[in-house]
């Protein structure tokens, strides 16, 4: 494992947000959803997420997720992904969303 120092970690802007919209993303090579996340003062940001195995779009609404907010936007097909919604491999190559166990204000930073 490569080690980093704390100042490098502090450069990553990790924030929690609430999913306010989710829909199937038909134009991707791998199954994905278009996700809109309310990040409080940062506004509503878009993300493309390959989380179709464990989640249906309607089940995502209202769920708080952990997002990397300071990556450069990335064009995916006809959709601009502005944040990275994070998750963990379930051991079978499918993603389980990273979240919080209690509701916190949208846009809260990870410390």
C-alpha positions as CSV (number, residue, x, y, z in Angstrom):
1,X,0.0,0.0,0.0
2,X,1.3,3.4,-0.9
3,X,1.3,5.8,2.0
4,X,0.4,9.5,1.8
5,X,0.8,12.2,4.4
6,X,-2.1,14.0,6.1
7,X,-1.8,17.1,3.9
8,X,-2.3,15.0,0.8
9,X,-5.5,13.5,2.3
10,X,-6.7,17.0,3.1
11,X,-6.6,17.9,-0.6
12,X,-9.4,15.4,-1.3
13,X,-12.8,17.2,-0.9
14,X,-15.1,14.4,0.5
15,X,-18.6,15.5,1.3
16,X,-21.9,14.0,2.0
17,X,-25.0,14.7,-0.2
18,X,-28.5,13.4,-0.7
19,X,-29.5,11.8,-4.0
20,X,-32.5,13.8,-5.3
21,X,-32.8,12.2,-8.8
22,X,-31.7,8.9,-10.4
23,X,-32.4,7.4,-13.7
24,X,-31.0,4.7,-16.0
25,X,-28.2,5.7,-18.2
26,X,-28.7,3.9,-21.5
27,X,-25.7,5.3,-23.4
28,X,-23.0,3.8,-21.3
29,X,-20.8,0.8,-22.1
30,X,-21.4,-0.7,-18.7
31,X,-24.8,-0.5,-16.8
32,X,-25.0,2.8,-14.9
33,X,-27.3,5.4,-13.5
34,X,-27.4,9.1,-13.9
35,X,-27.4,10.5,-10.3
36,X,-28.1,14.0,-9.1
37,X,-26.8,14.7,-5.6
38,X,-27.7,17.7,-3.4
39,X,-24.4,18.9,-1.8
40,X,-25.8,21.8,0.1
41,X,-23.9,25.1,-0.6
42,X,-22.2,23.4,-3.6
43,X,-25.5,22.9,-5.2
44,X,-26.9,19.8,-7.0
45,X,-24.1,17.9,-8.8
46,X,-24.4,15.1,-11.4
47,X,-22.6,11.8,-11.4
48,X,-22.6,8.6,-13.5
49,X,-22.5,5.6,-11.2
50,X,-22.2,1.9,-12.0
51,X,-24.3,0.7,-9.1
52,X,-27.1,-1.0,-11.0
53,X,-26.6,-4.5,-9.4
54,X,-27.6,-3.6,-5.8
55,X,-29.8,-0.5,-6.4
56,X,-32.9,0.5,-8.4
57,X,-33.2,4.3,-9.3
58,X,-36.3,4.7,-7.0
59,X,-34.5,3.1,-4.1
60,X,-31.7,5.7,-4.3
61,X,-33.9,8.8,-3.7
62,X,-33.2,10.4,-0.3
63,X,-30.1,8.3,0.3
64,X,-27.1,10.1,1.6
65,X,-23.8,9.2,-0.1
66,X,-20.1,10.2,0.2
67,X,-18.8,12.1,-2.8
68,X,-15.4,13.3,-4.0
69,X,-16.2,16.8,-5.1
70,X,-12.9,18.2,-6.4
71,X,-12.1,15.8,-9.3
72,X,-12.3,17.5,-12.7
73,X,-15.7,17.0,-14.5
74,X,-15.7,14.0,-16.8
75,X,-17.8,13.6,-19.9
76,X,-19.5,10.2,-20.1
77,X,-21.4,9.7,-23.3
78,X,-23.7,12.7,-23.4
79,X,-23.6,13.4,-19.6
80,X,-21.1,15.5,-17.6
81,X,-20.2,13.8,-14.4
82,X,-19.3,16.4,-11.8
83,X,-18.6,14.4,-8.7
84,X,-17.6,10.8,-7.9
85,X,-20.1,8.9,-5.8
86,X,-18.0,6.5,-3.7
87,X,-18.6,2.9,-2.8
88,X,-17.0,-0.4,-2.0
89,X,-16.6,-3.6,-3.9
90,X,-18.9,-6.3,-2.5
91,X,-16.4,-9.0,-3.1
92,X,-18.0,-9.9,-6.4
93,X,-17.1,-6.8,-8.4
94,X,-20.3,-4.9,-7.7
95,X,-20.4,-1.6,-5.9
96,X,-22.1,-0.9,-2.5
97,X,-22.5,2.8,-1.8
98,X,-20.4,4.6,0.9
99,X,-22.8,6.4,3.2
100,X,-23.3,7.7,6.8
101,X,-25.1,5.9,9.6
102,X,-26.9,9.1,10.8
103,X,-28.3,12.0,8.7
104,X,-25.9,15.0,8.4
105,X,-26.3,18.3,6.6
106,X,-25.8,18.1,2.8
107,X,-22.3,19.3,1.9
108,X,-20.7,18.3,5.2
109,X,-17.0,17.5,4.8
110,X,-15.4,14.3,5.9
111,X,-12.8,15.0,8.6
